[in-house]
Amino acid sequence: MIEFNEKERRMVLKLVYYGPAMSGKTTNLLQLHELLKHEGRGDLMVLDTTDDRTIYFDLLPFFIVAPSGLKIKVKVYTVPGQVRHDATRKAVLQRADGVAFIADSQLSQSTNNLASFESLENNLALVGLDVDSVPLVIQFNKRDLSAIVAEEDILHTWEPTGIPVTMAAAIKGSGVVETFSLLVERLYDRIDDRYRIASDHGLNKRAFVNRMVNVAEQEGD
C-alpha cells in the first residue's frame, strides 16, 4: 500500500523482514544498518517483546529526490517471529510495499519455515495484501552452519514459484546486501508500474537501485 502524496510530491515505502523466530531477521537489519553510511540512515529503533524484538529504521531519512522533485523515503522493519506475537506481525505488515522472508537453513527448522511462510500468506491476506503481487524475496540464512538443507534442494523447491532466492550467513554479513538489493529491484518495478517513476519523474530502475545499494556498499570509501 504505497504512501503517496501527489500534492507534496512525497512517497514513503515500507519494507518488512518476516520469518520464523531466530531465523536472522534482526541480524539482517543490524548488519544492513551497520553497512550504511551514517548520513544515509536513521536511528535504529528497538521495540522489545517477550522472547523477540521488532526493530525498524528509516533507510533514507532525508529522501531520494528524483529529477522531477519527487521525494522518496524507505522504512525497513522486522516482525517478531514467535507465534504468540501474531497480532504484532499483522500490525507491522499493514501497508507493506515489499517483504523479505528470512528462512533458517538448518534441517531441523524446515517445518518452522513452512509454517511461517503460511502465516505470511495468511497475514498478508488479512491486511488486504496478496502474496502474489507484493514484491517478495526469500533468503535462506545460516549457510555457515552444519546440517543445513542443500542449496540445490532449496532451488528445486522455490525456483518454480518465480520468487527470487538468496543464500546468506547474515551473522557474517554475507548475503545481506544481495537480499536487500533484490527486494529493492522488485519494489521499483511495482512503483514504476503504478506511478511511472521513470517516465514521469526521471528516476530509472538502475539509478534507484544503485542509490539504495551504494549506500550499503560504499561505507569506508
C-alpha positions, 0 to 999 in steps of 0.5 A: 500500500504505497504512501503517496502524496501527489500534492507534496510530491512525497512517497514513503515505502515500507519494507518488512523482514518476516520469518520464523523466530531466530531465523536472522531477521534482526541480524539482517537489519543490524548488519544492513544498518551497520553497512550504511553510511551514517548520513544515509540512515536513521536511528535504529529503533528497538521495540522489545517483546517477550522472547523477540524484538521488532526493530525498524529504521528509516533507510533514507531519512532525508529522501531520494529526490528524483529529477522531477522533485519527487521525494522518496523515503524507505522504512525497513522493519522486522516482525517478531517471529514467535507465534504468540506475537501474531497480532504484532506481525499483522500490525507491522505488515499493514501497508507493506510495499515489499517483504523479505522472508528470512528462512533458517537453513538448518534441517531441523527448522524446515517445518518452522519455515513452512509454517511461517511462510503460511502465516505470511500468506495468511497475514498478508491476506488479512491486511488486504495484501496478496502474496502474489503481487507484493514484491517478495524475496526469500533468503535462506540464512545460516549457510555457515552452519552444519546440517543445513538443507542443500542449496540445490534442494532449496532451488528445486523447491522455490525456483518454480514459484518465480520468487527470487532466492538468496543464500546468506550467513547474515551473522557474517554479513554475507548475503545481506546486501544481495537480499536487500538489493533484490527486494529493492529491484522488485519494489521499483518495478511495482512503483514504476508500474503504478506511478511511472517513476521513470517516465514521469519523474526521471528516476530509472530502475538502475539509478534507484537501485544503485542509490539504495545499494551504494549506500550499503556498499560504499561505507569506508570509501 
